[in-house]
């Protein structure tokens, strides 16, 4: 099963302008999760070939986002993505969006929806 541990980097990426990334076990052809800021959005992106675009959806839950998707890998293996992206406590993930183009999964969260410390 694919793991996207991007939520662990969300607060860090929001506080900096540099791109951060992390690695975990993913199907063949999947790259690193990258977090960055683009305009007024926190962007979480990763190569994720083989997903069925119609199966991808986000579900806000408290201060977290649940990401669900299905697909098939390059060797016919089943891909089932069920991940929770933890955002800073008090954040509102409901305006987040997800897109999937050319095998790349991109989640955008408006920075205004993220609770900041202090």
C-alpha positions in Angstrom: 0.0 0.0 0.0 1.3 3.5 -0.8 2.0 5.8 2.0 1.9 9.6 1.7 3.3 11.1 4.8 3.0 14.6 3.5 0.9 15.8 6.5 4.0 15.6 8.7 5.6 18.2 6.5 2.5 20.5 6.1 3.3 22.8 9.0 6.9 23.0 8.1 6.2 23.8 4.5 3.7 26.5 5.5 6.3 28.2 7.6 9.1 28.1 5.0 9.4 29.0 1.3 11.6 26.0 0.4 10.4 22.7 -1.0 10.6 19.8 1.5 10.2 16.2 0.7 10.0 12.8 2.4 10.2 9.2 1.3 8.3 6.1 2.2 7.4 2.7 0.6 5.5 3.3 -2.6 4.7 1.3 -5.7 7.3 1.2 -8.5 7.4 4.5 -10.4 6.2 6.6 -7.5 8.5 9.4 -6.4 9.0 11.4 -3.3 6.3 13.5 -1.7 7.0 17.2 -2.2 5.5 20.1 -0.2 5.9 23.7 -1.2 4.1 27.0 -1.2 2.7 28.4 -4.5 1.0 31.7 -4.1 -1.6 31.5 -1.4 -1.6 27.6 -1.3 0.3 24.9 0.4 0.9 22.3 -2.3 1.5 18.6 -1.7 2.5 16.7 -4.8 3.9 13.4 -5.9 4.3 11.2 -8.9 1.6 8.5 -8.6 1.3 6.6 -11.9 -1.5 4.1 -12.3 -4.3 5.7 -10.3 -7.8 5.8 -11.7 -8.6 9.5 -11.8 -12.3 8.8 -11.1 -11.4 7.1 -7.8 -9.4 9.9 -6.3 -11.1 12.0 -3.6 -10.4 14.0 -0.4 -12.5 13.8 2.7 -12.0 16.5 5.4 -12.2 15.1 8.9 -11.5 17.5 11.8 -8.0 19.0 11.2 -7.1 16.2 8.8 -7.6 15.2 5.2 -8.3 11.6 4.2 -7.1 10.8 0.7 -8.6 7.8 -1.1 -7.7 6.4 -4.6 -7.4 3.1 -6.5 -5.6 2.0 -9.5 -3.2 -0.6 -11.1 0.6 -0.6 -11.1 2.8 -1.2 -14.1 2.9 -4.9 -13.5 -0.9 -5.2 -12.9 -0.7 -5.0 -9.1 -3.6 -3.4 -7.3 -3.0 0.0 -5.8 -5.1 1.2 -2.9 -4.3 4.5 -1.4 -6.0 5.4 1.9 -4.0 8.0 3.7 -4.6 10.7 6.3 -2.8 14.0 6.0 -2.6 15.6 9.4 -2.7 19.4 9.4 -2.0 21.7 12.4 -4.7 21.4 15.0 -7.6 23.9 14.4 -7.0 23.9 10.6 -10.0 23.7 8.2 -9.2 21.3 5.4 -12.6 21.6 3.7 -11.4 24.0 0.9 -8.6 21.6 -0.1 -8.6 20.3 -3.7 -7.0 17.4 -5.4 -6.0 17.0 -9.1 -4.4 14.2 -11.1 -2.7 14.9 -14.4 -0.1 12.8 -16.3 0.4 10.5 -13.3 1.0 13.3 -10.8 -1.2 13.7 -7.7 -1.5 17.3 -6.4 -3.3 18.5 -3.3 -3.8 22.2 -2.8 -4.7 23.7 0.6 -5.3 27.4 1.0 -2.8 28.8 3.5 -5.7 30.7 5.0 -7.3 27.4 6.0 -4.2 26.3 8.0 -4.0 27.2 11.7 -0.7 28.7 12.6 1.0 28.6 16.0 1.3 31.7 18.2 
